Amino acid sequence: MSAATRYKVSFVVEDGSHSGAIINMDHRPRVGEEIQLDRAVYEILEVEELIPPTDDFGFMHATCRRVRNLP
């Protein structure tokens, strides 16, 4: 992969407490990584490749769980 690979990531919250999101990222999401969706922080539990990456694009799916709410 080139240094300019972008990832479109579909995030799904495991308990359905958030509707999820599709987010453009400049790195491949990693299990254990934390992301912010709206006013809460979520931990990535699982990452799946949906479309094999090309030189500059990859499409991923990540399942996550709420860790904490933000003020």
Secondary structure as UniProt FT lines:
FT   TURN            3..4
FT   STRAND          6..13
FT   TURN            14..15
FT   STRAND          21..25
FT   TURN            31..32
FT   STRAND          34..37
FT   TURN            38..39
FT   STRAND          40..51
FT   STRAND          57..69
//
